[in-house]
Amino acid sequence: MGKLLFIANPKSGKARIRNKLLDIVDIFIKSGWDVQVYITQEPEDASREAALHGGDVDFLVCSGGDGTLSETVGGIMKLDRPPLLGYIPAGSTNDFAASLKLPKNMLEAARCVAQRKCRPIDIGLFCQEKNFVYVAGFGAFTEVSYMTPQITKNVLGHQAYVFEGVKSLANIKSYHMKVESEEFSTEGEFIFGVVTNSISVGGFKGLLPRDSALDDGYFEVTLIQAHAASEKLSGIVTHDIHRFRTARIRFLSDEPIDWVLDGEFGGSKSDVMIENLTKRIEIAVGAVKKS
């Protein structure tokens, strides 16, 4: 079939890839691929390797958590002709894998990916600087993903995020900002905001619409105003939660705010522009869904 580059993060999700690596490579070889393997050594390694060698292969597959996928996408987005992309989820939460309908079992996911049944997906552009795959967010709980130590994730898995989220309840802060888009604009105090292209964030599927399309050129936006919450968030009412879809949105705040991109720290900014790059990458999926 051609050349396949397999980028694997050995630390993601209780280091599950270490016991599966040879079996996964065997699946690819038996499917007819000429396989080259790269094991990441440090943060941003997947991005560098994808940018350096992604243009030399027909198929690039990465394995790790959502952060590894995001790094890989950031790398191939630098190429004039990005290769087809595959993803074998091996992290603690694996939000985007659910949107792709990929099996949780790594070997089953590898067999699925090897079939190369692909579909296009939108990619996010953050401040003309960085790309993200499925979520850009700020405020309450969003920092949990990148503040949770890797060793805690490996020991507790998804429970690590719940544990850190409960601890963050006592430190909820509101931010004054203007939100500007063609579909919706407002100004006020906000404790939380996410711009997503997924059916799950932080492992919680109820937060986002289950019918979210991955290639329609739009993000799903959810914002929660500060006055909508009591100390335990029990006072949230519907009219204080803003939900809408947009292809382009800008956030202007009085102070720099920490943003999270696909579970990793994305920077601290007071002026944020987020744009949808429609159908920018082809990715292997578990079940092809027509838009």
ZAGUPA-269269 format. One record per residue: residue in three letters; y, x, z of N, C-alpha, C, O in turn. Coordinates in steps of 0.05 Angstrom, whole numbers, plus 5000, padded with zeros to 4 digits. Example, Ala and Ser with C-alpha at 12.3 -4.5 7.8 and 13.67 -1.06 7.14 Angstrom:
% ZAGUPA-269269
ALA488652645156491052465156493452645156493452855169
SER495552575142497952735143500152585157502352685161
This chain:
% ZAGUPA-269269
MET497650165000500050005000502550175000504650094989
GLY502450415012504850585014504950725041503050725056
LYS507350825047507750985071508850805094510550635089
LEU507750855118508550705141509350905163507851085170
LEU511650865175512651025197512350845222513550635224
PHE510850945242510450795267511850935289511151165297
ILE513950805300515550915322514750775348514950525350
ALA513850925368512850795393514250915417514651155419
ASN515050735435516250805461514050805482513050595489
PRO513251045492511051055511511650955539509750925555
LYS514150885545514850805572515150505575515350405598
SER515250355553515750075555513449915566511149985561
GLY514049705582512049515591509549635604507349595593
LYS509849785626507649905640506150105623503750155627
ALA507550215603506350425585503850325572501950485568
ARG503750075563501349965551500650095525498250105518
ILE502550205510502050315484500150555486498750625467
ARG500050695509498550935512495550885508494151055498
ASN494550655517491750595514491150445488488750395482
LYS493150385473492750225448493450375423492950285401
LEU494650615426495850755404493850805382494350745358
LEU491550925388489550995367488550745354488050745329
ASP488050535369487050285357489150155338488350055317
ILE491650175345493750065328493950225302494150115280
VAL493950495305494050665281491650615263491850605239
ASP489250575275486850515260487150255245486150235222
ILE488350055257488849795243490549835218489949725197
PHE492649995221494450045198492950205176493250135152
ILE491450405183490050565163488050395148487850415124
LYS486550225163484550055150485849845133484549725115
SER488449795137489849605120490949735095492249605079
GLY490550005093491350145069493850305071494850405050
TRP494950335095497450475098497050775103495150855117
ASP498850935092498951215099500851245123503251205120
VAL499751305146501251265171502251535182500851735184
GLN504851525190506051745205507051635231508251425232
VAL506351775254507051675280509151845293509152095291
TYR511151715306513151855322513351725349513751485352
ILE513051895370513251805398516051865408516852105409
THR517551675417520251725426520251885452518451875468
GLN522352055454522552235477524852165496524852245519
GLU526852025486529251975501530751735489530151645467
PRO532751625504534251405493535551475466536351695461
GLU535651275448536751295421535051455402535751495379
ASP532651545412530851695395529851525372529751615349
ALA529251275377528251095356530351055334529651045311
SER532851035343535050995323535351235305535651215281
ARG535251475318535551715302533251755282533651825259
GLU530751705292528451735275528451535252527751605229
ALA529251285258529351085237531351155216530851115192
ALA533651255224535751325205535051575189535651595165
LEU533551755201532852005188530551975168530652095147
HIS528551815176526151805159525551525149523651485133
GLY527051315157526551045148526751005118525350845106
GLY528451165106528851145077526651265061526551225036
ASP524751405074522551545060520051385060518051465049
VAL520051145074517550995076517950705066520250615061
ASP515750575062515850295052515850095075516849875072
PHE514850175098514549995120515050155146513850365150
LEU516850055163517350185188516649995211517749775212
VAL514850075228513949915250514650045277514250285280
CYS515849905295516450015321514949855343514349625340
SER514449995365513149865388514549945413515050185418
GLY515149745430516549795455517749525464516749315457
GLY519849535479521249295487523349225467523649335446
ASP524949025475527148935457529149155452530349165431
GLY529549335472531349555468530449745446532049845431
THR527849795445526749965424527149835397527849975378
LEU526649575395527049435370529949455362530549505338
SER531749415381534649425375535449705365537049725346
GLU534449915378535050185370534050235341535450345325
THR531650145335530450185309532150045287532650155266
VAL532949795293534649655274537249795270538249805248
GLY538449895292540950045290540650285271542550345257
GLY538350405272537850635254537550565225538750685208
ILE535950355220535550285191537950145179538150135154
MET539650035196542149915185544050125173545850055158
LYS543550375179545150595168544150675140545450835126
LEU541850565132540750635106541750455084542350215089
ASP541950565060542750395037540650185030541349965023
ARG538150265033535950075027533950075051532150235051
PRO534449905071532649905094529849825086529449655069
PRO527849955098525049885093524349625107525849525123
LEU522049515100521049275114520549365143519849595148
LEU521049175161520749245190518549085203518148845197
GLY517049225220515049095237515549155266516749355273
TYR514548975283515049005312512548925328511548705325
ILE511649115344509349055362510549055391511049265402
PRO510848815403512148795429510448925451508048875453
ALA511749095467510349235489512149255514511549415531
GLY514249095515516149115537515448925559513248815560
SER517248885578516748715601517348425595516048245607
THR519148365577519948095571519448015542518447805536
ASN520348185523519848145494520947885484519447715473
ASP523547835488524847585480524547535450523747315442
PHE525147735434525247675405522547635393522247505372
ALA520447745405517747705396516947415396515447325378
ALA518047265415517446975416518746835393517546645382
SER521146925385522446795362520946855336520846695317
LEU519647095335518047165311515247055312513747085292
LYS514546925334511846815338509647025336507546975325
LEU510247255347508347475347506447445371507347355393
PRO503947505368502047495391502847685413504047895408
LYS502247615438502847785461500948015462501648235471
ASN498447975453496548195452497348395431497848325408
MET497448655438498548855421496848895396497948935374
LEU494248895399492448935375492648695356492648735332
GLU492848455367493148215350495848235336496048165312
ALA497848325350500548355337500448555315501648525294
ALA498948775319498748985299497348875274498148935252
ARG495248725278493848605255495648415240495648405215
CYS497248265255499148085242501248235226501848165203
VAL502348435239504448595226503348735201504748745180
ALA500948835202499748985180499448815155499348915132
GLN499348545158499248365135501848355120501848265097
ARG503948435132506648455120507548185109508648165087
LYS507147975125508347715118511147715130511447675154
CYS513047755113515847805123517747575117517247405100
ARG519847565132521947375128524647515135524647705150
PRO526847425123529447545129530447455156529847235165
ILE531947625170533347545194536247645193536847845180
ASP537947495208540747585211540847805232539247825250
ILE542947975229543448185248546348165257548148095241
GLY546748215283549448195294550948465291549848675293
LEU553648445287555348675286557348645309558848445310
PHE557448845327559048835351561349035348560949275347
CYS563748925346566249085345566249295322567349505325
GLN564949225300564749405278563549675285563749865270
GLU562049685307561049945317557949945319556650135311
LYS556849725331554049725337552749465326554049265323
ASN550149485321548649255313546949155336546149315354
PHE546348895336544448785355542748585341543448475320
VAL540348535352538348365339538548085348538547895332
TYR538648035375538447755383540347665405540647425409
VAL541747845419543647745439545847955445545248195448
ALA548247855448550547995459551547825481552147585477
GLY551947935505552747765527554347905548554448155549
PHE555647755565557247855588556947675612556147445609
GLY557647785635557747625659555247605675553447775673
ALA554947385691552847345710550147385697549447275676
PHE548447555709545747605702545347785678543247905675
THR547347805660546847955636546448255641545148385626
GLU547548355663547248635669544548695681543848925684
VAL543048485688540448535701538548705684537248875695
SER538548655658536648795641537049095641535149245642
TYR539549185639539949475637540349605665540249855667
MET540749445686541049555713538349575727538149725746
THR536349435717533749445729532349705722531949755698
PRO531549875741530150125735527650085719526249885723
GLN527050275701524650255685522050245702520250095696
ILE522050395724519650395741519250125753516950045757
THR521449985760521149715771520149515750518449345756
LYS521049545725520049375704517149425699515649235695
ASN516249675701513449745696511649635717509349555712
VAL512649625742511049535765510949225766508849105769
LEU513249105763513548815766513548655741513148405741
GLY514048785718514248635693516548445693518748515702
HIS516148205682518348005681519447935708521847865710
GLN517847955729518747885756521048075765522647995782
ALA521148315753523248495760526048375752527948415767
TYR526148235730528648115721529447885740531747855746
VAL527447735748528047515767529047625793530947515804
PHE527747835803528547955828531448055827533048005845
GLU532148205806534848315803536848085799539148105808
GLY535947875785537747655780538547505806540847435809
VAL536647475824537247345849539147515865540947405878
LYS538847775865540647955879543447935869545347975883
SER543747885843546447885830547947625836550347615831
LEU546647425848547947175854550447215872552447085870
ALA550147405890552347455910554747595898556847615910
ASN554447695873556547845861557647715836558747855818
ILE557447455833558447325809561447345808562847285827
LYS562447425785565347465781566147305756564647275737
SER568647205757569647065734571647235719572847415730
TYR571847185692573647345675575447145660574546955648
HIS578047215659579847055644579847155615580247395610
MET579446975596579247065568579946835549579746605556
LYS580646915525580946735503578446765485577546985480
VAL577446535476575246535458576146405432577146185431
GLU575846555410576846455384574646455363573446665357
SER574146225351572346205328573345975311574945815319
GLU572245955287573045735269572145465281573545265277
GLU569945465295568745215305569845135332569944895339
PHE570545325348571345265376573145485387572545725383
SER575345405400577145605413578045495440578445255443
THR578245675459579145585486580145825501579846055492
GLU581245765525582145985543581545895571582045665578
GLY580646075588580046005615578446225630578346445621
GLU577346145653575746325669572746285663571846055664
PHE571346495657568546475650566846665667567646885673
ILE564446575675562646745690560346835672558847015681
PHE560046725649557646785632558146715603559446515597
GLY557146885586557246815557555146975542554747215546
VAL553846835523551946975506552246875477552746635472
VAL551947065459551947005430549147085421548447325422
THR547546895412544746945408543646875381544846705366
ASN541446995374539846925350536946935359535347095348
SER536146765378533546775390533046505404534846345408
ILE530546455411529846215427529446285456528946115472
SER529746545463529246635490531046865498531547045481
VAL532146855522533747085532532847125561532846945577
GLY532147375567531147435594528547305601527947275625
GLY527047215580524547075585524846785591522846645594
PHE527346685592527846405598528446255572530546295559
LYS526546075563526845945538528645695539529645595519
GLY529045585563530545335565533445365561534945165557
LEU534445615561537345655559538345605531540745535527
LEU536645655510537545645483536045435467533945345475
PRO537245335445535945135428533345245417533245475407
ARG531145095418528645185408528445175378526645305366
ASP530345045365530345025336532245235323533045205300
SER532945435338534845635328533645775304531345875305
ALA535145785282534145925258535046215260537146275271
LEU533446385249533946675250535446785226536147015225
ASP535746605206536846705180538846515168539146505143
ASP540246355184542046155174544946245173546746095166
GLY545446495182548246595182549846515206552246565206
TYR548646385226550046295249548746395275546346425277
PHE550546445295549646495322549746235338551346055332
GLU548146225360548446015380550046135403549246345414
VAL552246005411553946105432553745925456553945685454
THR553446045480553445895505555346025524555146265530
LEU557345865534559345965553559345785577559145545575
ILE559645915601559845755626562445825640563046055646
GLN564045615645566645665658566345695688564445585700
ALA568145855700567845925729567945675747566345665766
HIS569645485741569845255759567445075757567244875772
ALA565645145739563244975736561045035756559044905756
ALA561445245772559245335789560045345819562245415826
SER558145275835558445315864557245595870556445735852
GLU557045665896556045925902553245975893552446195887
LYS551645765891548845795883548445675855546145615847
LEU550645635840550445525813549345235813548645135791
SER549245105836548144835837550144635827549344405822
GLY552644705824554644515816555344505787557244385779
ILE553644635770554244635741553944355730551944215735
VAL555944275715555844015702556244055672557244255663
THR555343865656555043895627557743965613557744145596
HIS559843835621562343875606563544155611565544235598
ASP562444305631563444575636561844785622562345025624
ILE559844705607558244885591558844835562558544615552
HIS559745035549560545015520558345135503557545365506
ARG557344975484555245065466556145005437556944775431
PHE556045195420556745155392555545375375554445575385
ARG555645345349554645535330556945655313558745505306
THR556745905308558946035292557846285279555846405287
ALA559246365258558546615244560246855253559547085248
ARG562446785266564346995274565946905298566946685299
ILE566147075319567446995343568847235356567847465354
ARG571047175369572647395382573147315411573747085418
PHE572947515429573447485457575647675465575447915461
LEU577747565477580047725486580347685516580847455525
SER580047895532580047875561582348035573583448225560
ASP583047975598585248115611584448395620586148565625
GLU581948435623580948695632578348765616577048585606
PRO577649015615575149085602572748955616572548945640
ILE570948855600568548715610566048855599565948935576
ASP564048895616561549015608559948815590559548585598
TRP559148915567557448755549554648865547554249105549
VAL552748695543549948765540549048695512549448465503
LEU547748875498546748825471543748865472542749095476
ASP542248655467539248665467538148805492536248955490
GLY539348745515538248845540539249115548538449225569
GLU541049235532542049505538545149495540546349325528
PHE546249675555549149685558550449735531549849935517
GLY552349555524553649575498556449685498557649735477
GLY557649715523560349815525562049635542561349395546
SER564349735551566249585566568749545550570149735544
LYS569449295543571549235524573148995532572148805545
SER575648985523577348755528577948595502578948375503
ASP577148715479577448575453574848615438574248825429
VAL573348395435570748405423570548215399571147975402
MET569748325377569248165353566348175346565148395344
ILE565047945343562247935337561847785310562947565307
GLU560347905292560047785265557047765258555447935267
ASN556347565243553647525234553247645206554647575187
LEU551347835204550547955178548147805168545847865177
THR548447625150546447435143544147555127544547705108
LYS541647505136539247585122539247885115538647955093
ARG540048045134540548335128537948495128537748705115
ILE535848405143533448565146531048375141531048145149
GLU528848485129526348345126524448445148524048685152
ILE523248255163521548335186518948175185518847935178
ALA516748305193514148175194514147965217515248015238
VAL512847735212512747525232509947425236508147485220
GLY509547285258506847175264506146935248503846895242
ALA508146775241507746535225510246495209512446465221
VAL510046485183512346445166513446165169512045975165
LYS515946145177517245885181519445855160521246025158
LYS519345645145521345585125523845485138523845315156
SER526145595129528745515140529545245129531645135136
